[in-house]
Amino acid sequence: MLATLVVVITAAINLGIAVADLVRAPFVLANSAEVGVPERWLPALAALKAAGALGLVLGLLGVTWVGVAAATGLVLFYLGAIAAHIRARVLHNLAFPALFLGGAVASFVVLLPP
């Protein structure tokens, strides 16, 4: 039950931030500019996050390899986000990509077959 909750929450927050990217929420635009991510990248980044969320849900529904692949992709995505923050020396909000990374790692662990 806890494992399912971890994956559902991770999928939900990734879907939520993907929507925020697509609608160009002010906090997304401010953070992207501060870190040096061009605004034109937002739709592609949103698609990656949404695909990861969908893949996590498919993993819960029994397509284990898709869930593990999605979790792996999200782990790599958020490692990249953290690297972008560090490269740009934007550390004041590093907790956000770290939180998303933690959810992706936890989802990977619980979706990995025994």
Phi and psi in radians as a Rosetta constraint file:
Dihedral C 1 N 2 CA 2 C 2 CIRCULARHARMONIC -1.105 0.35
Dihedral N 2 CA 2 C 2 N 3 CIRCULARHARMONIC -0.677 0.35
Dihedral C 2 N 3 CA 3 C 3 CIRCULARHARMONIC -1.067 0.35
Dihedral N 3 CA 3 C 3 N 4 CIRCULARHARMONIC -0.761 0.35
Dihedral C 3 N 4 CA 4 C 4 CIRCULARHARMONIC -1.094 0.35
Dihedral N 4 CA 4 C 4 N 5 CIRCULARHARMONIC -0.740 0.35
Dihedral C 4 N 5 CA 5 C 5 CIRCULARHARMONIC -1.074 0.35
Dihedral N 5 CA 5 C 5 N 6 CIRCULARHARMONIC -0.732 0.35
Dihedral C 5 N 6 CA 6 C 6 CIRCULARHARMONIC -1.030 0.35
Dihedral N 6 CA 6 C 6 N 7 CIRCULARHARMONIC -0.813 0.35
Dihedral C 6 N 7 CA 7 C 7 CIRCULARHARMONIC -1.210 0.35
Dihedral N 7 CA 7 C 7 N 8 CIRCULARHARMONIC -0.720 0.35
Dihedral C 7 N 8 CA 8 C 8 CIRCULARHARMONIC -1.098 0.35
Dihedral N 8 CA 8 C 8 N 9 CIRCULARHARMONIC -0.777 0.35
Dihedral C 8 N 9 CA 9 C 9 CIRCULARHARMONIC -1.118 0.35
Dihedral N 9 CA 9 C 9 N 10 CIRCULARHARMONIC -0.753 0.35
Dihedral C 9 N 10 CA 10 C 10 CIRCULARHARMONIC -1.081 0.35
Dihedral N 10 CA 10 C 10 N 11 CIRCULARHARMONIC -0.763 0.35
Dihedral C 10 N 11 CA 11 C 11 CIRCULARHARMONIC -1.101 0.35
Dihedral N 11 CA 11 C 11 N 12 CIRCULARHARMONIC -0.753 0.35
Dihedral C 11 N 12 CA 12 C 12 CIRCULARHARMONIC -1.124 0.35
Dihedral N 12 CA 12 C 12 N 13 CIRCULARHARMONIC -0.766 0.35
Dihedral C 12 N 13 CA 13 C 13 CIRCULARHARMONIC -1.221 0.35
Dihedral N 13 CA 13 C 13 N 14 CIRCULARHARMONIC -0.557 0.35
Dihedral C 13 N 14 CA 14 C 14 CIRCULARHARMONIC -1.247 0.35
Dihedral N 14 CA 14 C 14 N 15 CIRCULARHARMONIC -0.675 0.35
Dihedral C 14 N 15 CA 15 C 15 CIRCULARHARMONIC -1.146 0.35
Dihedral N 15 CA 15 C 15 N 16 CIRCULARHARMONIC -0.703 0.35
Dihedral C 15 N 16 CA 16 C 16 CIRCULARHARMONIC -1.081 0.35
Dihedral N 16 CA 16 C 16 N 17 CIRCULARHARMONIC -0.782 0.35
Dihedral C 16 N 17 CA 17 C 17 CIRCULARHARMONIC -1.276 0.35
Dihedral N 17 CA 17 C 17 N 18 CIRCULARHARMONIC -0.487 0.35
Dihedral C 17 N 18 CA 18 C 18 CIRCULARHARMONIC -1.122 0.35
Dihedral N 18 CA 18 C 18 N 19 CIRCULARHARMONIC -0.741 0.35
Dihedral C 18 N 19 CA 19 C 19 CIRCULARHARMONIC -1.110 0.35
Dihedral N 19 CA 19 C 19 N 20 CIRCULARHARMONIC -0.750 0.35
Dihedral C 19 N 20 CA 20 C 20 CIRCULARHARMONIC -1.040 0.35
Dihedral N 20 CA 20 C 20 N 21 CIRCULARHARMONIC -0.679 0.35
Dihedral C 20 N 21 CA 21 C 21 CIRCULARHARMONIC -1.095 0.35
Dihedral N 21 CA 21 C 21 N 22 CIRCULARHARMONIC -0.800 0.35
Dihedral C 21 N 22 CA 22 C 22 CIRCULARHARMONIC -1.142 0.35
Dihedral N 22 CA 22 C 22 N 23 CIRCULARHARMONIC -0.655 0.35
Dihedral C 22 N 23 CA 23 C 23 CIRCULARHARMONIC -1.528 0.35
Dihedral N 23 CA 23 C 23 N 24 CIRCULARHARMONIC 0.020 0.35
Dihedral C 23 N 24 CA 24 C 24 CIRCULARHARMONIC 0.956 0.35
Dihedral N 24 CA 24 C 24 N 25 CIRCULARHARMONIC 0.956 0.35
Dihedral C 24 N 25 CA 25 C 25 CIRCULARHARMONIC -0.991 0.35
Dihedral N 25 CA 25 C 25 N 26 CIRCULARHARMONIC 2.507 0.35
Dihedral C 25 N 26 CA 26 C 26 CIRCULARHARMONIC -0.945 0.35
Dihedral N 26 CA 26 C 26 N 27 CIRCULARHARMONIC -0.696 0.35
Dihedral C 26 N 27 CA 27 C 27 CIRCULARHARMONIC -1.172 0.35
Dihedral N 27 CA 27 C 27 N 28 CIRCULARHARMONIC -0.553 0.35
Dihedral C 27 N 28 CA 28 C 28 CIRCULARHARMONIC -1.187 0.35
Dihedral N 28 CA 28 C 28 N 29 CIRCULARHARMONIC -0.801 0.35
Dihedral C 28 N 29 CA 29 C 29 CIRCULARHARMONIC -1.091 0.35
Dihedral N 29 CA 29 C 29 N 30 CIRCULARHARMONIC -0.736 0.35
Dihedral C 29 N 30 CA 30 C 30 CIRCULARHARMONIC -1.132 0.35
Dihedral N 30 CA 30 C 30 N 31 CIRCULARHARMONIC -0.798 0.35
Dihedral C 30 N 31 CA 31 C 31 CIRCULARHARMONIC -1.147 0.35
Dihedral N 31 CA 31 C 31 N 32 CIRCULARHARMONIC -0.758 0.35
Dihedral C 31 N 32 CA 32 C 32 CIRCULARHARMONIC -1.063 0.35
Dihedral N 32 CA 32 C 32 N 33 CIRCULARHARMONIC -0.769 0.35
Dihedral C 32 N 33 CA 33 C 33 CIRCULARHARMONIC -1.110 0.35
Dihedral N 33 CA 33 C 33 N 34 CIRCULARHARMONIC -0.743 0.35
Dihedral C 33 N 34 CA 34 C 34 CIRCULARHARMONIC -1.119 0.35
Dihedral N 34 CA 34 C 34 N 35 CIRCULARHARMONIC -0.642 0.35
Dihedral C 34 N 35 CA 35 C 35 CIRCULARHARMONIC -1.506 0.35
Dihedral N 35 CA 35 C 35 N 36 CIRCULARHARMONIC -0.283 0.35
Dihedral C 35 N 36 CA 36 C 36 CIRCULARHARMONIC 1.632 0.35
Dihedral N 36 CA 36 C 36 N 37 CIRCULARHARMONIC 0.405 0.35
Dihedral C 36 N 37 CA 37 C 37 CIRCULARHARMONIC -1.624 0.35
Dihedral N 37 CA 37 C 37 N 38 CIRCULARHARMONIC 2.118 0.35
Dihedral C 37 N 38 CA 38 C 38 CIRCULARHARMONIC -1.097 0.35
Dihedral N 38 CA 38 C 38 N 39 CIRCULARHARMONIC 2.493 0.35
Dihedral C 38 N 39 CA 39 C 39 CIRCULARHARMONIC -1.037 0.35
Dihedral N 39 CA 39 C 39 N 40 CIRCULARHARMONIC -0.553 0.35
Dihedral C 39 N 40 CA 40 C 40 CIRCULARHARMONIC -1.156 0.35
Dihedral N 40 CA 40 C 40 N 41 CIRCULARHARMONIC -0.277 0.35
Dihedral C 40 N 41 CA 41 C 41 CIRCULARHARMONIC -1.405 0.35
Dihedral N 41 CA 41 C 41 N 42 CIRCULARHARMONIC -0.283 0.35
Dihedral C 41 N 42 CA 42 C 42 CIRCULARHARMONIC -0.993 0.35
Dihedral N 42 CA 42 C 42 N 43 CIRCULARHARMONIC -0.746 0.35
Dihedral C 42 N 43 CA 43 C 43 CIRCULARHARMONIC -1.078 0.35
Dihedral N 43 CA 43 C 43 N 44 CIRCULARHARMONIC -0.691 0.35
Dihedral C 43 N 44 CA 44 C 44 CIRCULARHARMONIC -1.180 0.35
Dihedral N 44 CA 44 C 44 N 45 CIRCULARHARMONIC -0.729 0.35
Dihedral C 44 N 45 CA 45 C 45 CIRCULARHARMONIC -1.132 0.35
Dihedral N 45 CA 45 C 45 N 46 CIRCULARHARMONIC -0.679 0.35
Dihedral C 45 N 46 CA 46 C 46 CIRCULARHARMONIC -1.094 0.35
Dihedral N 46 CA 46 C 46 N 47 CIRCULARHARMONIC -0.723 0.35
Dihedral C 46 N 47 CA 47 C 47 CIRCULARHARMONIC -1.092 0.35
Dihedral N 47 CA 47 C 47 N 48 CIRCULARHARMONIC -0.703 0.35
Dihedral C 47 N 48 CA 48 C 48 CIRCULARHARMONIC -1.117 0.35
Dihedral N 48 CA 48 C 48 N 49 CIRCULARHARMONIC -0.753 0.35
Dihedral C 48 N 49 CA 49 C 49 CIRCULARHARMONIC -1.153 0.35
Dihedral N 49 CA 49 C 49 N 50 CIRCULARHARMONIC -0.756 0.35
Dihedral C 49 N 50 CA 50 C 50 CIRCULARHARMONIC -1.150 0.35
Dihedral N 50 CA 50 C 50 N 51 CIRCULARHARMONIC -0.702 0.35
Dihedral C 50 N 51 CA 51 C 51 CIRCULARHARMONIC -1.104 0.35
Dihedral N 51 CA 51 C 51 N 52 CIRCULARHARMONIC -0.696 0.35
Dihedral C 51 N 52 CA 52 C 52 CIRCULARHARMONIC -1.083 0.35
Dihedral N 52 CA 52 C 52 N 53 CIRCULARHARMONIC -0.746 0.35
Dihedral C 52 N 53 CA 53 C 53 CIRCULARHARMONIC -1.097 0.35
Dihedral N 53 CA 53 C 53 N 54 CIRCULARHARMONIC -0.799 0.35
Dihedral C 53 N 54 CA 54 C 54 CIRCULARHARMONIC -1.097 0.35
Dihedral N 54 CA 54 C 54 N 55 CIRCULARHARMONIC -0.731 0.35
Dihedral C 54 N 55 CA 55 C 55 CIRCULARHARMONIC -1.087 0.35
Dihedral N 55 CA 55 C 55 N 56 CIRCULARHARMONIC -0.672 0.35
Dihedral C 55 N 56 CA 56 C 56 CIRCULARHARMONIC -1.085 0.35
Dihedral N 56 CA 56 C 56 N 57 CIRCULARHARMONIC -0.742 0.35
Dihedral C 56 N 57 CA 57 C 57 CIRCULARHARMONIC -1.119 0.35
Dihedral N 57 CA 57 C 57 N 58 CIRCULARHARMONIC -0.739 0.35
Dihedral C 57 N 58 CA 58 C 58 CIRCULARHARMONIC -1.074 0.35
Dihedral N 58 CA 58 C 58 N 59 CIRCULARHARMONIC -0.631 0.35
Dihedral C 58 N 59 CA 59 C 59 CIRCULARHARMONIC -1.068 0.35
Dihedral N 59 CA 59 C 59 N 60 CIRCULARHARMONIC -0.709 0.35
Dihedral C 59 N 60 CA 60 C 60 CIRCULARHARMONIC -1.157 0.35
Dihedral N 60 CA 60 C 60 N 61 CIRCULARHARMONIC -0.530 0.35
Dihedral C 60 N 61 CA 61 C 61 CIRCULARHARMONIC -1.471 0.35
Dihedral N 61 CA 61 C 61 N 62 CIRCULARHARMONIC 0.084 0.35
Dihedral C 61 N 62 CA 62 C 62 CIRCULARHARMONIC 1.950 0.35
Dihedral N 62 CA 62 C 62 N 63 CIRCULARHARMONIC -0.138 0.35
Dihedral C 62 N 63 CA 63 C 63 CIRCULARHARMONIC -1.582 0.35
Dihedral N 63 CA 63 C 63 N 64 CIRCULARHARMONIC 1.282 0.35
Dihedral C 63 N 64 CA 64 C 64 CIRCULARHARMONIC -0.973 0.35
Dihedral N 64 CA 64 C 64 N 65 CIRCULARHARMONIC -0.789 0.35
Dihedral C 64 N 65 CA 65 C 65 CIRCULARHARMONIC -1.100 0.35
Dihedral N 65 CA 65 C 65 N 66 CIRCULARHARMONIC -0.560 0.35
Dihedral C 65 N 66 CA 66 C 66 CIRCULARHARMONIC -1.226 0.35
Dihedral N 66 CA 66 C 66 N 67 CIRCULARHARMONIC -0.727 0.35
Dihedral C 66 N 67 CA 67 C 67 CIRCULARHARMONIC -1.082 0.35
Dihedral N 67 CA 67 C 67 N 68 CIRCULARHARMONIC -0.751 0.35
Dihedral C 67 N 68 CA 68 C 68 CIRCULARHARMONIC -1.157 0.35
Dihedral N 68 CA 68 C 68 N 69 CIRCULARHARMONIC -0.723 0.35
Dihedral C 68 N 69 CA 69 C 69 CIRCULARHARMONIC -1.118 0.35
Dihedral N 69 CA 69 C 69 N 70 CIRCULARHARMONIC -0.725 0.35
Dihedral C 69 N 70 CA 70 C 70 CIRCULARHARMONIC -1.121 0.35
Dihedral N 70 CA 70 C 70 N 71 CIRCULARHARMONIC -0.780 0.35
Dihedral C 70 N 71 CA 71 C 71 CIRCULARHARMONIC -1.079 0.35
Dihedral N 71 CA 71 C 71 N 72 CIRCULARHARMONIC -0.728 0.35
Dihedral C 71 N 72 CA 72 C 72 CIRCULARHARMONIC -1.067 0.35
Dihedral N 72 CA 72 C 72 N 73 CIRCULARHARMONIC -0.792 0.35
Dihedral C 72 N 73 CA 73 C 73 CIRCULARHARMONIC -1.066 0.35
Dihedral N 73 CA 73 C 73 N 74 CIRCULARHARMONIC -0.722 0.35
Dihedral C 73 N 74 CA 74 C 74 CIRCULARHARMONIC -1.180 0.35
Dihedral N 74 CA 74 C 74 N 75 CIRCULARHARMONIC -0.658 0.35
Dihedral C 74 N 75 CA 75 C 75 CIRCULARHARMONIC -1.035 0.35
Dihedral N 75 CA 75 C 75 N 76 CIRCULARHARMONIC -0.846 0.35
Dihedral C 75 N 76 CA 76 C 76 CIRCULARHARMONIC -1.124 0.35
Dihedral N 76 CA 76 C 76 N 77 CIRCULARHARMONIC -0.695 0.35
Dihedral C 76 N 77 CA 77 C 77 CIRCULARHARMONIC -1.021 0.35
Dihedral N 77 CA 77 C 77 N 78 CIRCULARHARMONIC -0.865 0.35
Dihedral C 77 N 78 CA 78 C 78 CIRCULARHARMONIC -1.323 0.35
Dihedral N 78 CA 78 C 78 N 79 CIRCULARHARMONIC -0.433 0.35
Dihedral C 78 N 79 CA 79 C 79 CIRCULARHARMONIC -1.112 0.35
Dihedral N 79 CA 79 C 79 N 80 CIRCULARHARMONIC -0.710 0.35
Dihedral C 79 N 80 CA 80 C 80 CIRCULARHARMONIC -1.110 0.35
Dihedral N 80 CA 80 C 80 N 81 CIRCULARHARMONIC -0.691 0.35
Dihedral C 80 N 81 CA 81 C 81 CIRCULARHARMONIC -1.117 0.35
Dihedral N 81 CA 81 C 81 N 82 CIRCULARHARMONIC -0.747 0.35
Dihedral C 81 N 82 CA 82 C 82 CIRCULARHARMONIC -1.120 0.35
Dihedral N 82 CA 82 C 82 N 83 CIRCULARHARMONIC -0.722 0.35
Dihedral C 82 N 83 CA 83 C 83 CIRCULARHARMONIC -1.067 0.35
Dihedral N 83 CA 83 C 83 N 84 CIRCULARHARMONIC -0.704 0.35
Dihedral C 83 N 84 CA 84 C 84 CIRCULARHARMONIC -1.110 0.35
Dihedral N 84 CA 84 C 84 N 85 CIRCULARHARMONIC -0.705 0.35
Dihedral C 84 N 85 CA 85 C 85 CIRCULARHARMONIC -1.114 0.35
Dihedral N 85 CA 85 C 85 N 86 CIRCULARHARMONIC -0.777 0.35
Dihedral C 85 N 86 CA 86 C 86 CIRCULARHARMONIC -1.161 0.35
Dihedral N 86 CA 86 C 86 N 87 CIRCULARHARMONIC -0.762 0.35
Dihedral C 86 N 87 CA 87 C 87 CIRCULARHARMONIC -1.022 0.35
Dihedral N 87 CA 87 C 87 N 88 CIRCULARHARMONIC -0.699 0.35
Dihedral C 87 N 88 CA 88 C 88 CIRCULARHARMONIC -1.486 0.35
Dihedral N 88 CA 88 C 88 N 89 CIRCULARHARMONIC -0.033 0.35
Dihedral C 88 N 89 CA 89 C 89 CIRCULARHARMONIC 1.011 0.35
Dihedral N 89 CA 89 C 89 N 90 CIRCULARHARMONIC 0.691 0.35
Dihedral C 89 N 90 CA 90 C 90 CIRCULARHARMONIC -1.864 0.35
Dihedral N 90 CA 90 C 90 N 91 CIRCULARHARMONIC 1.551 0.35
Dihedral C 90 N 91 CA 91 C 91 CIRCULARHARMONIC -1.801 0.35
Dihedral N 91 CA 91 C 91 N 92 CIRCULARHARMONIC -0.234 0.35
Dihedral C 91 N 92 CA 92 C 92 CIRCULARHARMONIC -1.149 0.35
Dihedral N 92 CA 92 C 92 N 93 CIRCULARHARMONIC -0.397 0.35
Dihedral C 92 N 93 CA 93 C 93 CIRCULARHARMONIC -2.150 0.35
Dihedral N 93 CA 93 C 93 N 94 CIRCULARHARMONIC 0.467 0.35
Dihedral C 93 N 94 CA 94 C 94 CIRCULARHARMONIC -1.112 0.35
Dihedral N 94 CA 94 C 94 N 95 CIRCULARHARMONIC -0.374 0.35
Dihedral C 94 N 95 CA 95 C 95 CIRCULARHARMONIC -1.075 0.35
Dihedral N 95 CA 95 C 95 N 96 CIRCULARHARMONIC -0.518 0.35
Dihedral C 95 N 96 CA 96 C 96 CIRCULARHARMONIC -1.201 0.35
Dihedral N 96 CA 96 C 96 N 97 CIRCULARHARMONIC -0.955 0.35
Dihedral C 96 N 97 CA 97 C 97 CIRCULARHARMONIC -1.116 0.35
Dihedral N 97 CA 97 C 97 N 98 CIRCULARHARMONIC -0.505 0.35
Dihedral C 97 N 98 CA 98 C 98 CIRCULARHARMONIC -1.158 0.35
Dihedral N 98 CA 98 C 98 N 99 CIRCULARHARMONIC -0.666 0.35
Dihedral C 98 N 99 CA 99 C 99 CIRCULARHARMONIC -1.120 0.35
Dihedral N 99 CA 99 C 99 N 100 CIRCULARHARMONIC -0.795 0.35
Dihedral C 99 N 100 CA 100 C 100 CIRCULARHARMONIC -1.100 0.35
Dihedral N 100 CA 100 C 100 N 101 CIRCULARHARMONIC -0.696 0.35
Dihedral C 100 N 101 CA 101 C 101 CIRCULARHARMONIC -1.080 0.35
Dihedral N 101 CA 101 C 101 N 102 CIRCULARHARMONIC -0.762 0.35
Dihedral C 101 N 102 CA 102 C 102 CIRCULARHARMONIC -1.027 0.35
Dihedral N 102 CA 102 C 102 N 103 CIRCULARHARMONIC -0.740 0.35
Dihedral C 102 N 103 CA 103 C 103 CIRCULARHARMONIC -1.117 0.35
Dihedral N 103 CA 103 C 103 N 104 CIRCULARHARMONIC -0.694 0.35
Dihedral C 103 N 104 CA 104 C 104 CIRCULARHARMONIC -1.150 0.35
Dihedral N 104 CA 104 C 104 N 105 CIRCULARHARMONIC -0.741 0.35
Dihedral C 104 N 105 CA 105 C 105 CIRCULARHARMONIC -1.124 0.35
Dihedral N 105 CA 105 C 105 N 106 CIRCULARHARMONIC -0.792 0.35
Dihedral C 105 N 106 CA 106 C 106 CIRCULARHARMONIC -1.083 0.35
Dihedral N 106 CA 106 C 106 N 107 CIRCULARHARMONIC -0.701 0.35
Dihedral C 106 N 107 CA 107 C 107 CIRCULARHARMONIC -1.136 0.35
Dihedral N 107 CA 107 C 107 N 108 CIRCULARHARMONIC -0.708 0.35
Dihedral C 107 N 108 CA 108 C 108 CIRCULARHARMONIC -1.009 0.35
Dihedral N 108 CA 108 C 108 N 109 CIRCULARHARMONIC -0.817 0.35
Dihedral C 108 N 109 CA 109 C 109 CIRCULARHARMONIC -1.086 0.35
Dihedral N 109 CA 109 C 109 N 110 CIRCULARHARMONIC -0.780 0.35
Dihedral C 109 N 110 CA 110 C 110 CIRCULARHARMONIC -1.358 0.35
Dihedral N 110 CA 110 C 110 N 111 CIRCULARHARMONIC -0.417 0.35
Dihedral C 110 N 111 CA 111 C 111 CIRCULARHARMONIC -1.520 0.35
Dihedral N 111 CA 111 C 111 N 112 CIRCULARHARMONIC -0.313 0.35
Dihedral C 111 N 112 CA 112 C 112 CIRCULARHARMONIC -1.092 0.35
Dihedral N 112 CA 112 C 112 N 113 CIRCULARHARMONIC 2.236 0.35
Dihedral C 112 N 113 CA 113 C 113 CIRCULARHARMONIC -1.093 0.35
Dihedral N 113 CA 113 C 113 N 114 CIRCULARHARMONIC 2.618 0.35
